[in-house]
């Protein structure tokens, strides 16, 4: 894309045999304001979920070279995310993955592009295989950035224009002090108006700002809840191997769905 190859890293479960195993997959996209960031952001998360039985991928994508007032160039990020999702499905056999059980998500801008890549039917790379769609079964969203930086001026990149009643189960994490949470809460309101029946959970970290989960203690708390969520969907089995730090004051609070 953009004349430059994009990269992804694949993490496999222990003793995974692609010839015999068909496990669920996970692909995560890093944050960085659509203009930067690196896939290293989700290495720890991918290592953890691979240890729990998923084929887990952290993926790169073409970012925007300059900030423009309306930023329609976010399109390149979304197109690349669609290509990465299709790549995973296309290579499901050699990865030992069930292409019908793919989970996606990401942090900040990466959360935004993961949702648009799976809900906007357009913005496809002409070089991508047309017979492979970008549908997924669930989302893991870490302070996803919706409703800013030109979304309202460009319908193509505005998640509000593309979420439908069949929106898939999602678990979403924010700090209570993160201004980006208003964008997600607006989408959540829209989903309720549409009668979305999916299982959607929103969790808050008290007094925390955008990107709070870069702190390892907070990150583990998020992953414990994300793990439990995937177990509830039948995408993982057993118990999380992570434990909250004893005596820590860090706690997540689940928002009541009214």
N, C-alpha and C positions, 0 to 999 in steps of 0.2 A: 504494500500500500504506500502511496506517495513515493514510489521508487525505492522504498526501503523495506527490507524484510522485518517483520515483527516476530517477537520471540515469545515462547511460553515454556514453562517448566512443568513437568508431570511428576507427581508423587504417587507411588503405588503402595497398596496395603502390604503388610508383611506376608511373605510366602504366596504372593499373588501369582496365579498362573493364567495369563491372558487366553491361552488356548481352551481353558476349562471354565474360568470364572467370568461372570457377567454381573458386576457390581454397579451400584449407582455412581454417577460422576458429579464433580463439583468444579465449576470454573469461576474464578474471582478476578475482578478488575480493580487495579489500584486507584487511589485518589491522586490529586495534584492539580486541581483547578482546570482540568481539560488541557492544560499547557505543560504539565510536567509530571513528576512522580515516577515510581519504579515498581516493577513487579515484586521486588524483594519485600514489599509491604505485607504481602500475604504468604510468605514462605512458611512462617511459623504456623499459621492457620492451616495451610495445606498439609504440612507435616503431621499436624495433629489429626486432621480428618482422614488422612491416609492411614494413620495408625489405628483408626476406628473402622476402616473398611471401605473407604471411598477411593476412587481414582480422582485425585485432586490436582487442579491446574491453577497456577497463577499466570496471568497473561498480560503482555504488553499491548499497546495500541498506538496508532499515530496520534500525536497531540497537536494542539493548535500553536503555531509559532508565535503569533502575536495576539494581544487582546484587542478585540474590536467591539464597538458599542453594542451590537446586537448578537455577536458571536454565532452566526449560523454555521460557522466552521466546526461546531461540535459534531456536525454530521460525520466528519471523517472518523471521529472517535467511535461513534455508534456503528458505522459501516465496518470498521475493523473488529469491533466486538462481535458483530454478526458473523464475520468470517471465522473468528476463533471458535465460536459455538459450533458452527458448521464443521470446522476441522475436527473437533472432538467427536461429533456424531459420525463423520465420515470414517474416522479411524477407530470407531468403537470396537471393532473386532480385534485389532491388534493391541488395543489398550485393555481389553478384557472388561469392557464397560457396557452397561445396558443403555442404549441411546434413548430409550423411552423414560429413563429415570435420571435426567440431568438437572442439577440444581445450579443456579447462578447467583450472582450478587457482587458486592464490592463495597468500597469505602468512598464516601463523599462523591466526587465526580464519577468514580467507578460504579457506585450504586445507581446513579442516574443513567449511565450508558447501558448498564445491564438490563434495566427495566425497559428502556427505549428499544434496545436490540431485540427484545422478546415480545414487544407489544406493537411497535410500528411496523406495518407490513412492507414499507418502502425502505429506502436507503441501503439497498443491496449492492454489493460489489458484483459487477457483471461477470467477473471471472469465477464467482462462487458456483458450486453445483446447485442447479435450480430445483432439484428434487429433494433437497434436504432443508427442512425448515429450522427455525430457531426457537421452537417451543421448549419450555422447561416445565418442571413440576413444582418448583419452590424457589424462594428467594431468601438469601441471607444478606441483609442490608445494614451497613455500619455507617451511621450518620449520612445517609444519602442526600445529595444536594439537588433538590427540585425547586423550580419556581424562581430562579434567579438568572443573572447573566444572559438575558436575551431570550429565555424560554418563551415568554409571552409574545415576543415579536416574531418568533419562528415556530410555527405549529409543528414542524417536523421534529423539533427537539423538546417539545413541551409534553411531559408525561401525562398531564391532565387531559390532553386531547386523545390519548391512546389507551388509557386504562379502561377496561370493560368489566362487565359483571362476572366474567369468567377468570378474573385475576387470580393467579395461583397463590397458595399459602405463602405467607411471608413472616419473617421475624425481623424486627427493625430496632436498632439501638441508637439512642441519642443522649447527650448530656443535657440536663435541664437548662443549662446556660447557652445552648447552641442555637443561634438565630435561624439556622437552616431547618430546624424542626417544624417551623410553620409551613414550609412547602410540603412536607410529608403529611402533616395533619390535614392540610387542604385536600390532598389526594385521598386520604383515609375517609374524609367526609364525602367526597365524590363517590368513592366505592360503596359507601353505605347507601347513598342515594340510588345507586345503580342496583342495589340489592345483592351486592357481591356476597356470596355465601362462603367464600374461602375462609380458612383459618388464618387470621392475621393478628400478630402480637406486636405490641410496641413497648419497649423497655426503656426506662430512664435512669441515668446515673446522676445522682443529686449533686448540684452545684458544679457540674463538669461542663467544659467548653467543647467546641468542635474538635474531633480527633482525639478525644480523651482516651480512647482505647489503645493508643500507642503505649500506654503504661501497661507493663506485663500483668500486673494484678487485675486491672480492669479488663484486659484482653481475655484472661482466663475466665473471668466471670461471664463475659459475653459468650465465650465458646461453650461453657457449661450449659447455658440456656439454649444456645443454638443446637447443641448436641441433643438435649432433651426434646427440643422441637422436632428435629429430624427423626428421632426415635418415635415420637407421637405420630409421624406421617408414615412410619414403616420403612423409612429410608436408611435407618441405622438400627442396630440391635444392641441390647445390653446397656451398661452404665458408662457414663463418662469416666475417664481416667484422671481428670483434673479435680482439684479440690481448692475451695477458697482459702486464702491465707488466713491462718488462725489469728484471731484478735484484730483483724483488719477492720477499718471503719468503712470499707468500700462495699456498697450494696446496690443492687439494681432493683428498681421498683417497676412492677408491671402496670401499664395503664389499663384502666377498666374500659372495655368496649361497651359504650352505651347504645 
